[in-house]
């Protein structure tokens, strides 16, 4: 297995399974509409959303090394530092990256995810100020 070398959202989106398309499209819209300051960049074949550093990313189950049978992992690069008051993030055995695992588009809890994204964006700004 190898990681696809997607460099733009259209290429990435075309490679997704139907439910992954619904989830990723919805999450991307949620991110870009509510946080227009974020930039979309590709790494490891998936979209990452940046301001000062990597904040979050979308990792579909159909991609290598996802560890999921279906759906999309909505990952947060500094997930270990987020409050997770919403109870959606899972660190598993990882030290830093936490995921909200979404099996279906109907599983997207917009208000809760917006709270998590907002906290992650604030954390990114705080970490940038400290450098």
BADOVEX-63906 format. One record per residue (C-alpha): residue number from 1; x, y, z. Coordinates in steps of 0.2 Angstrom, whole numbers, plus 2048, in hexadecimal, padded with zeros to 3 digits. Layout:
BADOVEX-63906
- lumke/X/Y/Z
- NUM/X/Y/Z
...
***
This chain:
BADOVEX-63906
- lumke/X/Y/Z
- 1/800/800/800
- 2/806/812/7FC
- 3/7FF/823/800
- 4/7F7/82C/7F1
- 5/800/83C/7EC
- 6/7F1/847/7EC
- 7/7F5/859/7EB
- 8/7E4/861/7E9
- 9/7D3/85E/7F0
- 10/7CB/859/7E0
- 11/7D7/84B/7DD
- 12/7D5/846/7EF
- 13/7C2/847/7EE
- 14/7C2/83D/7DE
- 15/7CB/82E/7E7
- 16/7BE/82D/7F5
- 17/7B0/820/7F8
- 18/79E/828/7F7
- 19/79C/829/80A
- 20/7AE/830/80C
- 21/7A9/83D/7FF
- 22/79A/843/809
- 23/7A4/844/81A
- 24/7B3/84C/812
- 25/7A9/859/808
- 26/79F/85D/818
- 27/7AE/85F/823
- 28/7B7/869/816
- 29/7A9/875/814
- 30/7A7/876/827
- 31/7BA/87B/829
- 32/7BB/887/81A
- 33/7AA/890/81D
- 34/7AD/892/830
- 35/7C0/895/830
- 36/7C5/89E/820
- 37/7D6/8A2/826
- 38/7DB/88F/825
- 39/7E5/88A/816
- 40/7E3/878/80E
- 41/7F3/870/80A
- 42/7F6/85D/806
- 43/802/852/810
- 44/802/83F/80F
- 45/7F5/840/801
- 46/7E8/848/80D
- 47/7E2/859/810
- 48/7E9/862/81F
- 49/7E2/873/825
- 50/7EF/880/82B
- 51/7F1/891/832
- 52/802/892/83A
- 53/804/87F/83A
- 54/7FA/86F/837
- 55/7EA/870/841
- 56/7DF/862/83A
- 57/7DD/856/82B
- 58/7D1/84A/823
- 59/7D7/837/821
- 60/7CB/82C/819
- 61/7C9/819/81D
- 62/7CD/814/80B
- 63/7DE/81B/80C
- 64/7ED/811/812
- 65/7F1/810/825
- 66/7E0/818/82A
- 67/7DC/80A/837
- 68/7CA/80C/833
- 69/7BE/801/829
- 70/7B3/80F/823
- 71/7B0/822/825
- 72/7BD/830/828
- 73/7C8/834/836
- 74/7C8/847/839
- 75/7D9/849/841
- 76/7E0/857/84C
- 77/7F3/858/84C
- 78/7F4/85F/85E
- 79/7E5/854/864
- 80/7ED/850/874
- 81/7ED/862/879
- 82/7DA/865/876
- 83/7CD/864/884
- 84/7C2/857/87B
- 85/7B3/85D/885
- 86/7A8/857/877
- 87/7AF/845/879
- 88/7B1/843/866
- 89/7C4/841/866
- 90/7CE/831/868
- 91/7E1/830/86A
- 92/7E2/81D/86A
- 93/7F4/819/86D
- 94/7FA/829/865
- 95/803/836/86F
- 96/7FD/846/865
- 97/7F1/843/857
- 98/7DF/841/85C
- 99/7D1/83C/850
- 100/7BE/83E/84F
- 101/7B8/82E/846
- 102/7AA/831/83A
- 103/7A2/822/832
- 104/794/82C/829
- 105/790/83E/825
- 106/781/83D/831
- 107/78E/83A/83F
- 108/795/84C/83C
- 109/790/856/84C
- 110/794/867/845
- 111/792/871/855
- 112/79E/866/85F
- 113/7AA/865/850
- 114/7AA/878/84E
- 115/7AF/879/861
- 116/7BD/86D/85F
- 117/7C4/876/84F
- 118/7C2/887/857
- 119/7CC/881/866
- 120/7D9/879/85A
- 121/7DB/88A/851
- 122/7DD/893/861
- 123/7EA/887/866
- 124/7F3/889/856
- 125/7F4/89C/858
- 126/7FA/89A/86A
- 127/808/88E/865
- 128/80D/89A/857
- 129/80E/8A9/863
- 130/819/89F/86F
- 131/826/89C/861
***
